[in-house]
Amino acid sequence: MRPEMYGKGSLFPDPTETWPPLPNHLLTKKHRTKPDRFRPYPVVVESLSRFKGRQEQKKVIEGLATGRVDIIIGTHRLLQKDVVFRDLGLLIVDEEQRFGVAHKEKIKQIKKLVDVLTLTATPIPRTLQMGLMGIRDLSTIETPPRDRLSIKTYLAKYDDDLIKEAIMREMRRGGQIFFVHNQVKSLENLASHIRGLVPQARVGIAHGQLKGIQLERVMLSFLRQELDVLMCSTIIESGLDIPTANTIIINHAERFGLAQIYQLRGRAGRSKDRAYAYLLVPSENAMTPEAQKRLKVLTDFTELGSGFKIAFHDLQIRGGGEILGASQSGHIAAVGYEMYLEFMQNAISELKGSPTPEEIDPEIHLSLPAFLPETYISSISERLSLYKRLSSLTEGQQLADIRSELRDRFGPLPEEAKNLLETFEIRNQMRRARMQRLDWKGGQMIFSFDPDGGVVVDGLLNFVKKHSKLARLAPEGRLFYKAFGKNIDVIQEAKKVLQEII
C-alpha cells in the first residue's frame, strides 16, 4: 500500500489494487461467527447486501426462491421486491431501532404467520411501549461480557485542545479513534483540520455516499490498524466490533437522538480496555431543553447494560407514538407518560370487550390537619417521595407497611401524620364503595356518589335500612349520616360507615 494514500494525498486506494486477506489475529470471534458456528450442520448460509455484485446477488436471490439457501443474513436489501422466500419460518431483526414503520410493514408482508425475534440495545419508544403493555413479549439481558468496563462519558464544549489530547492519549496506548461528524459536506474539511491538529495521526473518511468498494476498503484499513482516526458519519452506528477503537468523539451531540448516541457510544469499549466517549456541543445555550435532557441521561447512565434504562427515558421524553399509525414517538407532552399509558390500556381493554371502570379519585374534607410535619421529616425530597407512595396505594397492607416504616425511621407518628394515613385508608375504602366525596358539616357526614357510576347499591340500601334514624339518601346521589356524641372521632366513624357499605 502506498504511504501517501491516507496522508495529504488521495483519501482512497486505487480500486484495481489487490488487497491481501485479513490476518487471523485481526479476525475476532464475531467476524468468524457465520462459517464456524454452522459448519457442523447441513445448512447453506448466505449474505445479501449492496457490497455484493449483481451476479452474486442474483444467485443468492434465486437460492432463496428455490429453497437452496437455508439462512440468509442481510441488510435492508432483503426488503426489496425482487427478494422472495420459498418458506420463511423465522425472522430475526437485529438493530431494530434502524427500521422505520414502512420497513416493518414490508416485513409483515413477507409472510403473515412467521415467528419474529427483535434484537436491540435501545428499543424505539413505540416498541418499548408495546413490550410494557404486553402487546409484545419482552426479555432483557443485563449481564455484560466478562471483563468489559463501562465507557467514561464526558459532555464538553468543542475545543481543539481537548480533541488533540483525546486523540493523542488513545494513540499513545496503541488504540484508534472514531470521530463522528454527521455532515458529509464538511466532513473532509474537518478531517484536514484534524490532520493539522495531530500531524502524526493517519486519518481516513467513511460515510454512506461513498461507493461500496471505497467504503469497504476504508473500513478494512481501519480494521487493519492502518488508520488511527476514522472521520465518519453515523454509518458506524451499528454492526461494528473493533476492539482497538476505544475512544469516540461525537461532534454536535445535541443533534442526535438519545438511542442514536447510545448506539454510537457503544462502538467504543468493545475490549478489556477502558473506553472514552466525548460528546461535543457548541454551548449550553445553543441546545434545546429536550437536547439537554437527552445528554444528561447519557452522562448519568454510563454503566454496562443501561440501554434499556436509556430507552425508557427516551420513551418518557418523546412519548410512545402510535401503535397502529406511522409515528414511532410523540403524543405524550400534554398528559405525561403514566396517564398516557393508562389511556392506552383502557382503550385496549375496551376493544377486547372488557372495559375498565372509570377510576375514582375521592375528595375528603374533614377539617382535620393531615400532613407530614417538617419537624417530623425534615427532608423535602423524603416528604415528597412518601406523598407519592401514599397517593398510589391500593391495598391496606401497603399502608400498614408505610406506617411501620415511618415509625422505624422517624419515630412515633405525630397526630397530623396519623390523620394523613387514616385519610388515605378512607380514600381506598371510598374507591371500593364508588364514593366520590366526603364532607363533615354540622355534625353529619355527607357522602357524594354517582348513581350511574357503579355505586354499591345493596350495601348502601342495607346501611340506610339498618341506621334509618341516622342515615338518609338524597335523590341527587348523596348519603347523609348524623353522628351523635361530644368527642366524635370523625375518621373512625367514616371508616365504620364505609366498611358496612362495602
C-alpha positions in Angstrom: 0.0 0.0 0.0 1.3 3.4 -0.9 2.3 5.6 2.2 0.7 8.8 0.8 -2.7 7.1 0.4 -4.1 8.5 3.7 -1.8 11.4 4.2 -2.0 14.7 2.3 -2.7 12.9 -1.0 -5.6 10.7 -2.0 -8.1 9.6 0.6 -8.9 6.3 -1.1 -6.8 3.5 -2.6 -6.8 2.5 -6.3 -10.0 0.4 -6.9 -7.9 -2.0 -9.0 -5.4 -2.7 -6.3 -5.4 -6.2 -4.9 -5.7 -6.4 -1.1 -4.3 -9.3 1.0 -6.7 -11.2 3.3 -7.1 -10.1 6.9 -4.6 -11.8 9.3 -6.2 -14.3 11.7 -5.3 -12.3 14.8 -7.5 -9.4 13.5 -10.5 -11.7 12.9 -12.5 -11.5 16.1 -14.9 -14.2 17.2 -17.8 -12.1 15.8 -16.2 -12.0 12.3 -15.8 -15.8 12.3 -19.3 -16.5 13.6 -21.2 -17.4 10.5 -19.0 -20.0 8.9 -17.7 -21.6 12.2 -21.0 -22.0 14.0 -22.9 -23.5 11.1 -20.1 -25.6 9.6 -21.1 -28.8 11.5 -24.7 -28.5 10.3 -26.2 -29.3 6.8 -27.4 -25.8 6.2 -26.5 -23.2 3.5 -25.8 -19.7 4.8 -25.6 -16.7 2.5 -25.5 -12.9 2.9 -27.1 -10.2 0.8 -26.1 -6.5 0.8 -25.0 -3.8 -1.6 -21.5 -4.9 -1.2 -22.2 -8.0 -3.4 -22.1 -7.7 -7.1 -25.2 -8.0 -9.3 -24.4 -11.6 -10.3 -23.8 -12.7 -6.8 -27.0 -11.0 -5.6 -29.0 -12.7 -8.4 -27.6 -16.1 -7.4 -28.4 -15.6 -3.7 -32.0 -14.4 -4.5 -32.6 -17.5 -6.8 -31.4 -19.7 -3.9 -33.9 -18.1 -1.6 -36.8 -18.6 -4.0 -35.9 -22.3 -4.6 -35.1 -23.1 -1.0 -31.5 -23.9 -1.6 -30.4 -21.2 0.8 -31.4 -22.1 4.4 -30.3 -19.0 6.3 -29.9 -15.5 4.8 -28.1 -12.7 6.6 -28.7 -9.3 5.0 -29.3 -5.6 5.2 -32.4 -3.6 4.1 -31.7 -5.2 0.8 -33.8 -8.2 1.9 -36.9 -6.0 1.9 -36.8 -5.2 -1.8 -39.5 -6.6 -4.1 -37.2 -9.0 -6.0 -36.4 -11.0 -2.9 -38.9 -13.9 -2.5 -38.7 -16.7 0.2 -39.9 -20.2 -0.5 -41.0 -21.0 3.0 -39.9 -18.4 5.7 -40.2 -19.7 9.2 -38.2 -17.4 11.4 -37.3 -13.7 11.1 -34.6 -12.1 13.3 -34.4 -8.3 13.2 -31.2 -7.1 14.7 -30.7 -3.4 15.5 -34.4 -2.8 15.4 -34.0 0.9 16.0 -32.7 1.3 12.5 -36.0 0.3 10.9 -38.9 2.7 10.3 -42.6 1.9 10.2 -42.5 1.5 6.4 -39.8 -1.1 6.7 -41.7 -3.0 9.4 -44.8 -3.0 7.2 -42.8 -4.6 4.4 -41.5 -7.2 6.9 -45.1 -8.1 7.7 -45.9 -8.6 4.0 -43.1 -11.1 3.6 -45.2 -13.7 5.4 -48.3 -13.2 7.6 -47.5 -16.1 10.0 -43.9 -16.1 11.0 -42.0 -16.2 14.3 -40.2 -12.8 14.8 -37.4 -12.1 17.2 -36.4 -8.5 17.5 -33.0 -7.5 19.0 -31.9 -4.0 20.1 -29.9 -2.4 22.8 -32.2 0.7 22.7 -35.8 -0.1 21.6 -37.6 2.8 19.9 -40.4 4.3 22.1 -43.2 2.6 20.4 -41.6 -0.9 20.5 -40.7 -0.4 24.2 -44.3 0.7 25.0 -45.7 -2.4 23.2 -43.5 -4.5 25.5 -44.5 -2.7 28.7 -48.2 -3.0 27.7 -48.0 -6.7 27.0 -48.6 -6.4 23.2 -45.2 -8.0 22.7 -43.2 -10.3 24.8 -40.2 -8.7 26.4 -37.0 -10.0 27.9 -33.7 -8.2 28.8 -30.1 -9.3 29.0 -28.4 -7.3 31.7 -25.1 -9.2 32.2 -22.2 -7.6 30.4 -19.4 -9.6 28.7 -16.7 -10.8 31.0 -14.0 -8.1 32.0 -15.9 -5.4 30.0 -15.6 -1.9 31.5 -18.1 0.9 31.3 -17.5 3.8 29.0 -16.3 7.1 30.6 -18.6 9.7 29.1 -17.8 13.5 29.0 -20.0 16.3 27.9 -17.9 19.3 26.8 -17.8 22.3 24.6 -16.0 21.9 21.2 -12.3 22.6 21.9 -9.3 21.8 19.7 -7.0 21.2 22.7 -9.5 18.7 24.2 -9.7 16.9 20.8 -6.0 16.8 20.4 -5.4 15.4 23.9 -8.1 12.7 23.4 -6.6 11.5 20.1 -3.0 11.6 21.4 -3.9 9.7 24.6 -5.6 6.9 22.6 -2.7 6.7 20.2 -0.1 6.5 23.0 -1.8 3.3 24.2 -1.9 1.9 20.7 -5.6 2.4 20.2 -7.8 4.0 17.5 -10.4 6.8 17.4 -13.9 7.2 15.9 -14.7 10.9 15.1 -18.4 11.2 14.3 -19.4 14.3 12.3 -22.8 13.7 10.6 -22.4 16.4 7.9 -20.9 14.8 4.8 -20.3 18.1 3.0 -18.0 19.4 5.7 -16.5 16.1 6.8 -13.4 16.3 4.5 -12.6 19.9 5.7 -12.9 18.7 9.3 -10.6 15.8 8.5 -8.0 18.2 7.2 -8.3 20.2 10.4 -7.7 17.1 12.5 -4.6 16.3 10.4 -3.3 19.8 11.3 -4.0 19.3 15.0 -2.4 15.9 15.1 0.0 15.6 12.2 1.3 12.1 13.2 -2.3 10.6 13.0 -3.3 8.7 10.0 -6.8 9.9 9.1 -9.5 8.3 6.9 -13.0 9.2 5.9 -16.1 6.9 5.8 -19.7 7.8 5.0 -22.7 6.4 3.2 -22.2 8.4 0.0 -19.0 6.6 -0.9 -19.0 3.8 -3.5 -19.2 0.4 -2.0 -15.6 -0.6 -2.9 -14.3 2.7 -1.4 -16.2 2.3 1.8 -15.3 -1.3 2.2 -11.6 -0.6 1.8 -11.5 2.3 4.2 -13.2 0.2 6.8 -10.8 -2.6 6.2 -7.9 -0.2 6.6 -9.2 0.9 9.9 -9.7 -2.7 11.0 -6.1 -3.5 10.0 -4.9 -0.6 12.2 -3.5 1.2 9.2 -5.6 4.2 10.3 -5.6 6.0 13.7 -8.6 8.2 13.3 -11.8 7.4 11.3 -13.7 10.5 10.4 -17.2 9.2 9.8 -20.9 9.8 9.7 -23.5 7.7 11.6 -22.7 4.9 9.2 -20.8 3.2 12.1 -23.8 3.3 14.4 -24.3 -0.5 14.4 -22.6 -3.7 13.3 -19.0 -2.7 14.0 -16.9 -4.6 16.5 -13.4 -3.2 16.5 -11.7 -3.9 19.9 -8.8 -1.5 19.3 -11.1 1.5 18.8 -11.6 2.7 22.4 -12.2 6.5 22.0 -15.2 8.0 20.2 -15.7 11.8 19.7 -19.2 12.8 18.7 -19.4 16.4 17.3 -22.7 18.3 17.6 -24.0 15.6 20.0 -27.1 17.8 20.7 -28.4 17.0 17.1 -28.6 13.2 17.8 -31.4 11.2 19.3 -30.9 9.5 22.7 -30.8 6.0 21.3 -28.6 7.0 18.4 -25.9 8.5 20.7 -26.1 5.4 22.9 -25.5 3.2 19.8 -22.6 5.3 18.6 -21.0 5.3 22.1 -21.3 1.6 22.0 -18.9 1.3 19.1 -16.1 2.0 21.6 -15.2 -0.1 24.6 -15.5 -3.5 23.0 -12.5 -5.0 24.7 -11.0 -5.1 28.1 -9.5 -1.6 27.9 -11.3 1.4 29.4 -13.1 3.4 26.7 -13.8 7.1 26.5 -16.7 9.0 24.8 -16.6 12.8 24.3 -20.0 14.4 23.5 -19.1 17.8 21.9 -21.7 20.6 21.9 -21.3 24.3 20.8 -22.6 25.7 24.1 -25.3 25.0 26.7 -27.4 28.0 25.5 -27.4 26.6 21.9 -29.2 23.4 23.0 -32.9 22.9 23.3 -34.3 21.7 26.6 -35.0 18.3 25.1 -31.4 18.0 23.9 -30.2 18.9 27.4 -32.4 16.2 28.9 -31.0 13.6 26.4 -27.4 14.4 27.1 -27.9 14.4 30.9 -29.4 11.0 30.7 -26.4 9.7 28.7 -23.9 11.1 31.2 -26.0 9.7 34.1 -26.3 6.2 32.7 -22.8 5.0 31.7 -22.8 1.6 33.3 -22.9 -1.5 31.1 -26.4 -2.7 30.1 -28.0 0.6 30.6 -29.6 0.7 27.2 -33.0 -0.3 28.4 -33.0 2.4 31.1 -32.0 5.0 28.5 -34.7 3.8 26.1 -37.2 4.2 29.0 -36.1 7.8 29.5 -36.4 8.3 25.7 -40.0 7.0 26.0 -40.7 9.4 28.8 -39.2 12.4 26.9 -40.6 11.7 23.5 -43.7 9.6 24.0 -44.7 6.2 22.7 -46.1 7.2 19.3 -49.0 5.4 17.6 -49.4 1.6 17.9 -51.4 1.4 14.6 -50.1 4.5 12.9 -46.8 5.6 11.4 -45.4 7.7 14.3 -42.9 5.9 16.5 -42.7 8.6 19.1 -44.8 11.5 20.4 -48.2 12.1 21.9 -47.1 12.5 25.5 -46.1 16.1 26.3 -49.6 17.1 27.2 -50.6 14.3 29.6 -47.4 12.6 30.8 -46.3 9.0 30.3 -48.2 7.3 33.2 -51.6 8.9 32.2 -50.9 8.2 28.5 -50.2 4.6 29.3 -53.3 4.3 31.4 -55.4 5.7 28.5 -53.9 3.1 26.1 -54.5 0.2 28.5 -58.2 1.3 28.9 -58.7 1.6 25.2 -57.2 -1.9 24.6 -59.4 -3.4 27.4 -62.5 -1.8 25.8 -61.6 -3.2 22.3 -61.2 -6.7 23.9 -64.7 -6.4 25.3 -63.8 -5.8 29.0 -63.9 -2.1 29.5 -62.1 -0.8 32.6 -64.4 1.0 35.1 -63.6 4.7 35.4 -61.1 5.3 38.2 -62.4 7.4 41.1 -60.2 9.9 42.9 -62.2 10.7 46.0 -62.1 14.1 47.7 -62.1 14.2 51.6 -62.9 17.3 53.6 -62.9 16.5 57.3 -61.4 19.8 58.6 -58.5 17.9 60.3 -54.8 18.5 60.0 -53.4 15.7 57.8 -49.8 16.0 56.6 -46.2 15.1 57.3 -44.8 17.8 59.5 -41.4 19.3 58.7 -40.5 18.7 62.4 -41.1 15.0 61.8 -39.4 14.6 58.4 -37.0 17.5 57.7 -36.1 16.4 54.1 -38.4 17.9 51.4 -37.5 15.1 49.0 -38.3 12.4 51.6 -41.7 14.0 52.2 -42.5 14.3 48.5 -41.5 10.7 47.9 -43.8 9.5 50.7 -46.7 11.6 49.5 -46.2 10.0 46.0 -46.2 6.5 47.5 -49.3 7.2 49.6 -51.2 8.5 46.6 -50.6 5.3 44.6 -51.6 2.9 47.4 -54.2 0.3 46.6 -54.1 -2.2 49.5 -54.4 -1.9 53.2 -51.2 -4.0 53.7 -49.2 -1.4 51.8 -50.5 1.3 54.1 -49.5 -0.7 57.2 -46.0 -1.2 55.7 -45.6 2.6 55.3 -46.8 3.2 58.9 -44.3 0.7 60.2 -41.5 2.2 58.1 -42.3 5.7 59.4 -42.1 4.5 63.0 -38.9 2.7 62.3 -37.2 5.6 60.5 -38.6 8.7 62.2 -40.1 7.6 65.5 -43.7 7.7 66.8 -46.2 9.4 64.4 -47.5 12.8 65.3 -51.2 13.5 65.2 -51.0 15.1 61.7 -49.2 12.1 60.3 -51.7 9.7 61.9 -54.6 11.6 60.3 -52.9 11.5 56.9 -52.5 7.8 56.9 -56.1 7.3 58.1 -57.3 9.6 55.4 -55.6 7.5 52.7 -57.2 4.4 54.2 -60.6 6.1 53.9 -59.8 7.1 50.4 -59.2 3.5 49.4 -62.5 2.4 51.0 -64.3 5.2 49.1 -62.9 3.9 45.9 -64.2 0.4 46.6 -67.6 1.8 47.5 -67.5 4.1 44.4 -67.9 7.2 46.6 -66.6 10.5 45.1 -66.6 12.9 48.0 -66.8 13.0 51.8 -67.7 16.2 53.8 -68.1 16.8 57.5 -70.6 19.6 58.1 -72.8 20.5 61.1 -72.3 17.2 62.9 -73.1 15.0 59.9 -71.2 13.2 57.2 -72.2 13.7 53.6 -71.1 11.0 51.1 -71.5 12.0 47.4 -71.6 9.5 44.6 -72.8 9.0 41.0 -75.9 6.9 41.0 -75.0 5.6 37.5 -71.3 5.1 38.3 -71.5 1.6 39.8 -72.1 2.5 43.5 -72.5 -0.5 45.8 -76.3 -0.3 45.8 -77.1 -3.3 48.0 -74.6 -2.2 50.7 -75.9 1.4 50.6 -79.6 0.4 50.9 -78.8 -2.1 53.7 -76.9 0.6 55.6 -79.7 3.1 55.4 -82.2 0.5 56.4 -80.1 -0.5 59.4 -79.5 3.1 60.5 -82.8 4.6 59.4 -82.8 7.2 62.3 -79.3 8.5 61.5 -78.9 7.9 57.7 -80.9 9.1 54.7 -80.4 9.1 50.9 -81.0 12.1 48.8 -82.1 11.9 45.1 -79.1 13.8 43.8 -76.7 11.0 44.9 -75.9 11.8 48.5 -75.8 9.8 51.7 -76.3 11.9 54.9 -75.2 10.3 58.2 -75.6 12.1 61.5 -73.1 11.1 64.3 -74.0 11.6 67.9 -71.7 12.3 70.8 -69.4 15.0 72.2 -66.0 13.8 71.3 -66.6 12.1 68.0 -63.7 10.5 66.2 -64.7 11.5 62.7 -62.1 9.4 60.9 -63.1 6.2 62.8 -66.8 6.9 62.2 -66.2 7.4 58.5 -64.3 4.1 58.3 -67.1 2.3 60.1 -69.7 3.6 57.7 -67.7 2.7 54.6 -66.9 -0.7 55.9 -70.6 -1.5 56.4 -71.4 -0.3 52.9 -68.6 -2.3 51.2 
